[in-house]
């Protein structure tokens, strides 16, 4: 059995605070002995004018930045190009 903790998107934050997200970002930052895994995040069909969706976009941006990955916004019309860009090495 794998002892690694699993991260579910709905556990990164809650309506009151970002404690879980802060802990995740701190854990990523405090592992200098290991080369971090670059995480490419995609805000798929999220509306930045909707408060909850804007918050989700910010979380995705933070995770990408901390891991030296990249954040992308995508829609049904652009998702294929975004995925191709990630596969090609962004």
C-alpha positions in Angstrom: 0.0 0.0 0.0 1.3 3.5 -0.9 1.8 5.8 2.1 1.9 9.0 0.1 -0.9 11.4 0.8 -3.3 12.0 -2.0 -4.2 15.5 -2.9 -7.8 16.1 -4.0 -8.7 19.5 -5.5 -11.5 19.9 -3.2 -9.2 19.6 -0.2 -6.8 22.4 -1.2 -8.9 25.1 0.4 -12.2 25.8 2.0 -14.6 28.7 2.3 -12.9 30.1 5.4 -9.2 29.9 4.8 -6.4 28.4 2.7 -4.7 26.4 5.4 -4.4 23.2 3.3 -3.2 25.1 0.3 -0.7 27.0 2.4 0.6 23.7 3.8 0.9 22.2 0.3 2.8 25.2 -1.0 5.1 25.2 2.0 5.8 21.5 1.6 6.7 22.1 -2.1 9.0 25.0 -1.2 10.8 23.3 1.6 12.0 20.3 -0.3 15.3 21.6 -1.7 17.0 18.2 -1.6 14.6 17.0 -4.3 14.0 18.5 -7.7 10.4 19.6 -7.7 8.0 18.1 -10.1 6.8 20.8 -12.5 3.0 21.0 -12.4 1.1 22.5 -15.3 -2.4 23.6 -14.2 -5.3 24.3 -16.4 -8.2 26.5 -15.5 -10.8 24.8 -17.7 -13.9 26.8 -18.5 -13.7 28.8 -15.3 -15.2 32.3 -15.1 -12.9 34.8 -13.3 -15.9 37.0 -12.7 -17.4 34.3 -10.4 -15.8 34.6 -7.0 -15.4 30.8 -6.4 -14.0 30.3 -9.8 -11.6 33.2 -9.6 -10.3 31.7 -6.3 -9.8 28.4 -8.0 -7.8 30.1 -10.8 -5.6 31.8 -8.2 -4.9 28.4 -6.6 -4.0 26.9 -9.9 -1.7 29.8 -10.7 0.0 29.5 -7.3 0.6 25.8 -7.6 2.1 26.2 -11.1 4.4 29.1 -10.0 5.7 27.3 -6.9 6.6 24.1 -8.9 8.1 26.1 -11.8 5.3 24.8 -14.0 2.9 26.9 -15.9 -0.8 27.9 -15.7 -3.1 27.8 -18.7 -6.6 29.0 -19.2 -8.6 26.8 -21.5 -12.1 26.5 -23.0 -13.7 23.7 -25.0 -12.4 25.4 -28.1 -8.7 25.7 -26.8 -8.1 22.7 -24.6 -6.5 20.7 -27.4 -4.0 23.4 -28.1 -3.2 23.8 -24.4 -2.6 20.1 -24.0 -0.4 20.0 -27.1 1.7 22.9 -25.7 2.2 21.1 -22.4 3.2 17.9 -24.1 5.6 19.8 -26.3 7.3 21.1 -23.2 5.5 24.4 -22.7 
